[in-house]
Amino acid sequence: MDMDLSKCFDRLDHELILKGVKQRISDGSLLKLIRKFLTAGVMKDGTYEETEIGSPQGGVISPLLTNIYLDSFDQKMKEKGIRIVRYADDSAPRAHAS
């Protein structure tokens, strides 16, 4: 099995991302910088649009934030005995070593 989470970067909840980040980082200025990155907005067809959800596709920190965001998914799969390998919004099953 191989899967790609459709529109994953576009749908990330900022508060859930920050909750996950806060479990690992306590530096307030870094947390503020991450929030600014998430809410900086994007240009689409020459027009500025606010970003209330999501993380910019292609943004240098987006894969890291997505991995933090999806960590609870990984843990639930592990609890069920399902081992996966995931990078950002892609995953594949992992074979058991014999």
C-alpha positions in Angstrom: 0.0 0.0 0.0 1.1 3.5 -0.8 -0.9 6.7 -0.1 -0.8 10.4 -0.5 -3.0 12.5 1.7 -4.8 14.8 -0.7 -4.5 18.5 0.0 -2.6 17.7 3.2 -0.6 20.9 3.4 -3.7 23.0 2.5 -5.8 21.7 5.4 -3.5 21.7 8.4 -5.0 23.3 11.4 -2.7 26.0 12.8 -3.7 25.4 16.4 -3.1 21.7 16.2 0.3 22.3 14.5 1.3 24.7 17.3 0.1 22.3 20.0 2.3 19.6 18.6 5.3 22.0 18.3 4.8 23.2 21.8 5.2 19.6 23.1 8.8 19.8 21.8 9.7 23.5 21.8 9.3 26.0 24.6 11.1 29.0 23.1 8.3 31.6 22.8 10.1 33.6 20.0 10.4 30.5 17.9 6.8 29.6 18.4 5.8 33.1 17.4 8.0 32.8 14.3 6.2 29.6 13.3 2.8 31.2 13.8 3.9 34.1 11.6 5.0 31.6 8.9 1.7 29.9 9.0 -0.4 33.1 8.9 1.8 35.1 6.4 -0.6 34.6 3.6 0.0 33.7 -0.1 -0.2 35.3 -3.5 -2.6 33.7 -5.9 -2.8 35.1 -9.4 -1.3 38.4 -8.2 -3.8 38.7 -5.3 -2.9 38.4 -1.6 -4.9 35.8 0.3 -4.8 35.3 4.1 -3.9 31.8 5.4 -6.2 30.8 8.2 -5.4 27.1 7.7 -2.7 25.2 6.0 1.0 25.4 5.5 2.5 26.7 2.2 3.3 23.8 -0.2 7.0 24.0 -1.0 7.7 26.1 2.1 11.0 25.0 3.7 9.4 24.2 7.1 6.1 22.7 5.8 7.3 19.1 5.7 8.6 19.3 9.3 5.3 20.9 10.5 3.3 18.3 8.7 5.3 15.5 10.3 4.7 17.0 13.7 1.0 17.4 12.9 0.6 13.8 11.8 2.6 12.3 14.7 -0.6 11.4 16.5 -1.7 9.4 13.4 1.6 7.5 13.5 1.2 6.7 17.2 -2.4 5.4 16.7 -1.2 3.2 13.8 1.6 1.9 16.0 -0.8 1.1 18.8 -2.8 -1.0 16.3 0.4 -2.9 15.3 0.5 -1.2 11.9 4.0 -0.1 11.1 4.4 2.6 8.5 7.0 4.8 7.0 5.8 8.4 6.4 7.4 11.6 5.1 5.1 14.6 5.4 2.0 13.7 3.4 3.1 10.3 1.9 3.3 6.9 3.6 3.9 3.3 2.8 3.8 0.1 4.9 7.1 -1.1 6.4 8.0 -4.7 6.1 8.9 -6.5 9.4 12.5 -7.6 9.6 12.9 -11.3 10.2 
